[in-house]
Amino acid sequence: MQKKIHIKKGDTVMVITGESKGQQGRVLKLIIDSNRAIVEGVNMVSKHTKPNAENPKGGILKQESSIHLSNLKVVDGTGAPTRIGRKMDEKSSKSIRYSKKSGEVIK
């Protein structure tokens, strides 16, 4: 059984520690086996590439690198970073995520 993670693809998150502290972005990809995520515009690194069909000149490209999930917090509708809680929905009997700060449901 795998551990439930508090972040999903498409969530808006804020970096709470590290070199990119304070930056916000949308989660592009989750790497569940290593507990990491790739966030849009956060943790940028330079990658050296050889010339190929996609990039005929090659050179140095800037791209996002993965960041550990423990360094991220989900941003709720008010724009503040918050912890995530789970509760059962009465209508559909499914688990829903909600903001522990404001109490609103996170889609």
RAURCOR-V938932 format. One record per residue. N is the residue number from 0. SS is DSSP state (alpha for helix, beta for strand, coil for the rest). OMEGA is omega in whole degrees, -180 to 180 (* if undefined). D_FIRST is the distance of its C-alpha to the first C-alpha in Angstrom with 1 decimal. Layout:
# RAURCOR-V938932
((N,SS,OMEGA,D_FIRST) (N,SS,OMEGA,D_FIRST))
This chain:
# RAURCOR-V938932
((0,coil,-180,0.0) (1,coil,-178,3.8) (2,coil,176,6.7) (3,coil,178,9.2) (4,coil,-173,12.3) (5,coil,-177,15.8) (6,coil,177,17.5) (7,coil,176,17.8) (8,coil,180,20.1) (9,coil,178,23.6) (10,coil,171,23.4) (11,beta,-176,26.4) (12,beta,175,25.5) (13,beta,177,27.8) (14,beta,-175,27.6) (15,coil,178,28.1) (16,coil,178,28.9) (17,coil,-175,30.2) (18,coil,-178,32.9) (19,coil,-176,32.0) (20,coil,178,31.9) (21,coil,-179,32.9) (22,coil,177,32.4) (23,beta,177,30.6) (24,beta,-180,29.2) (25,beta,-180,26.9) (26,beta,180,23.5) (27,beta,-175,24.1) (28,beta,175,21.0) (29,beta,175,17.5) (30,beta,-168,16.3) (31,alpha,-176,12.6) (32,alpha,178,12.2) (33,alpha,178,15.2) (34,coil,-179,14.8) (35,beta,179,18.1) (36,beta,173,20.1) (37,beta,-175,23.5) (38,beta,-177,25.7) (39,coil,176,29.1) (40,coil,-177,32.0) (41,coil,178,30.2) (42,coil,-178,30.1) (43,beta,177,32.7) (44,beta,177,33.5) (45,beta,180,36.3) (46,beta,179,35.5) (47,beta,-178,38.4) (48,beta,173,38.7) (49,coil,176,41.0) (50,coil,176,43.0) (51,coil,-177,41.3) (52,coil,-179,41.8) (53,coil,-177,39.8) (54,coil,-172,41.6) (55,coil,-180,44.9) (56,coil,-174,46.1) (57,coil,176,42.9) (58,beta,-177,43.0) (59,beta,179,40.7) (60,beta,173,38.1) (61,beta,177,36.3) (62,beta,-179,32.7) (63,beta,174,29.6) (64,coil,-178,27.3) (65,beta,179,23.7) (66,beta,-175,23.3) (67,beta,-177,20.5) (68,alpha,-180,18.7) (69,alpha,179,20.0) (70,alpha,-176,23.4) (71,beta,172,23.0) (72,beta,179,23.6) (73,beta,178,23.7) (74,beta,-180,27.3) (75,coil,-176,28.1) (76,coil,-180,31.1) (77,coil,179,33.6) (78,coil,-179,32.8) (79,coil,176,31.5) (80,beta,-175,28.2) (81,beta,172,26.0) (82,coil,-177,22.8) (83,beta,173,20.4) (84,beta,177,19.7) (85,beta,175,17.8) (86,beta,-179,19.6) (87,beta,176,19.9) (88,coil,-176,22.6) (89,coil,-175,25.3) (90,coil,-173,26.5) (91,coil,-177,23.4) (92,coil,174,20.9) (93,coil,178,18.4) (94,beta,177,16.9) (95,beta,179,19.4) (96,beta,177,19.7) (97,beta,179,22.9) (98,beta,179,25.0) (99,coil,-180,25.4) (100,coil,-175,28.8) (101,coil,-180,30.4) (102,coil,-178,28.3) (103,coil,-178,28.4) (104,beta,179,25.6) (105,beta,-178,24.1) (106,coil,*,23.9))
